[in-house]
C-alpha cells in the first residue's frame, strides 16, 4: 500500500497516525472540516480534502479524488457512519475503524477480542451523541466492520483503551503531570492500585498501520501498553520523567468525603480494573513503546504546552483539606 486517506488527522490520534504513515513512506490525504489548525499544511506528502465526515456524498467524492489504498477512520462515532464508510470504501485494500475498549460490556480481566461480550446498542443509542452511549455506539460500529468483512470488504477494527501522549487535548494525564510538577505531595484516591489500561498515542498509530498491512479482514484488535500500570505507578513514572520526587498520599472514600470529594473526581481513576489483552495485535509484529520513553515524551510535550488539566481538577484547596485530615490520623 502506498496511499492513505485519514478521516480526521489533525488533532490527537490522527495526528500521530499521519506521522506514522509518513515515516513508512505513504502518501497521505487528510479529510476533515478544517475546523482545527492543520499541523501538516506545509508537509510534503500530505494533501488535504475538506469535507464533513457525516456527509456521505463528501466521503464518496474523497474516495473518487484520492483513490486511496488504505482508509483510517479516526472520527466515526455513529454506527451508520461506519456502515456507510464500509460501503463507500469497499474496494480499498484496508478500511480501519478506530473503535474503543469502551465497546466491551463485560468486566473480564483481561478483555479479549474474540471472547469478551460487546455492549448492546439500541436504535435510540445508535443515534444519541452523549457520553453515556459512547461504548454502545462503538460496539455497533464494530459489528458493522464484522458484517463488512463477511461481505468480502477489507475492514478492520482497532480498540484502544485510554489514550495518552503528546497533543492530548483531553488533558486527563496533564492534570497528574501538573500536580507532580508543582507539589511535593499528591493525593491519589483509594489504595493506589486503580488499574485503567492506557495506550500511548504513537503506539495506537502504529497499531492502525500494522493492522491495515497485516490484519485479518472482519477482525478487531485491542491496543494498549504491553505493560499496564496502576495509578501509583503512573504517578511514579511522571516523577521520574520530571526528575523529581513526590510523596503519594492515599485517601479512601471516607477521607475524601471530608472535603466533599469522591475517588471518581480524580481523572484516570477506576474502581474496577479495565485491562485489554493485546496478544492478538502483538502476533502481527506490533509492540509498544517502553513506558519510561512514552512518559518522557508525554511530559516534555506537556511542559511545552499551556495544558494543565484544570478541567479535571478536583481543587487543590479540597486536596489540602484531605491532607490535613490524613495528617491528624
Secondary structure, 3 states (H helix, E strand, C coil): CCEEEEECCCCCHHHHHHHHHHHCCCEEEEEECCCCCCCCCCCCCEEEEECCCCCHHHHHHHHHHHCCCEEEECCCCCHHHHHHHHHHCCCCCEEEEECCHHHECCCCCCECCCCCCECCCCHHHHHCCCHHHHHHHHHHHHHHHHHHHHCCCCEEEEEECEEECCCCCCCHHHHHHHHHHHCCEEEEECCCCCCECEEEHHHHHHHHHHHHHHCCCCCEEEECCCCCCCHHHHHHHHHHHHCCCCEEEEECHHHHHCCCCCHHHCCCCCCCCECECCHHHHCCCCCCCCHHHHHHHHHHHHHCCCCCCHHHCCCHHHHHHHHHHHHCC
